[in-house]
Amino acid sequence: MIANYGFKDGSGDWYVTIDTDKCNGCGKCVEVCPEKILEVGPDEIDIFREEPVAFVKHEERKKIRYHCAPCKPGYGSEPPPCAAACEPRAISHSDGWKACFKDSHQ
């Protein structure tokens, strides 16, 4: 299942997306996230899944735009640390950052 954590407003889409079918619950994303917004635990979406998965902490979901900004996902030449550390490629970011920061790194 695809889990979108974040929000959409007039300034753009601000989501961290985790494909829980791909996530193996290894926790590497948690270790490398500089803002510590991720954790691993029971799957909130699929209550019948027994394996743990990564997810964005409840208290951080409305702050993703600000917490993920230092990693500058969406417009840099490198993926954000959480996505780079995810071997099964289960983590991605929306394009809100690309629209917001497109002129700052050209």
N, C-alpha and C positions, 0 to 999 in steps of 0.2 A: 504494500500500500504506500501511497505517497502522502507524507505528512508535511504540511506547510505551516511553519511557525513564524509569526510576524503579523504584518498588517499592510493595508493599502490605504493611501490617502491622496490628497490632491498633488502631493509632491512625487508620488511614485509607488511602486510595489516594493515592499521591504520584507522579504521572506528568506528564511533558511529552509530549504527543502531537504527532507531525509526520506529516501526510498527504504522503507522498513523491510522490504523483501530482499534487498541487497545488503543491508546493515547486518554485520555479524556480532555486534556488541563488544568489539575488542577494546574500545575506549581510547584509541590513539587520538581521535579528534578532541577528546576532553583534555588530554595531556598537552596538546599544542595550542589550544585556544587561549590567546593572551587575555581575553576578557572573562574567561571562565563561565561562559553562558551555557555550555553543554554539560550534560550528564548522561550516564547510562543506567537504565533501570527497566522495569516492566513496560511493555508496549501499551501505551494508552489508547491506541487506535484499535488494535487487534487483541482483545482481552483473552483470547484463547491461545495466543502465542506464548510459548514457555521460555524462549530465549530472550535475554535482555536486548534492548536496542538503544541507540543514542537519541536524545531529544533535547530541545531547548527548555531550560528551566522556566517554570511558570512565571516567576517574577521578572524574567528578562524578555518575554515575548513582545511586549509593547516598546521595548527599548532597542530592538535589533538594529535599527537604522544608525543609532549612535554607537552601540557597542561594536558592531562589525565594521564601522567606517575606518578605523585604523588599519585594517587589513586590506582595505580598498578593493573588495571583490568586484568583478565585473568589468574592470577597465585596465587592470595591470597586466603585465606580461606573465606574471606568476599567479596561480590560483591562491585563494586564501588558505592559511595554514590547515584549517580543519578539512577542507576538500583535498588538499595535497596529501594529508596523512591518511586519508580514507582509501585503503587498498581496493575495496570492492566498488569504489566510486559511487557511494550512496548519498553523498552530500553535495548540494549545489546551492547557489545564491541567485536571487531574482536580479533583474536588470535595473533596479532602482538606483544603484550606485553608478551604473554606467551613464544614466541620464544626468545624474547630479554632478558627477565629476569629469565628464567627458572633455571639458576644456582645460582642465588643470594638468593633464599629462599628455599633451600632443606635441 
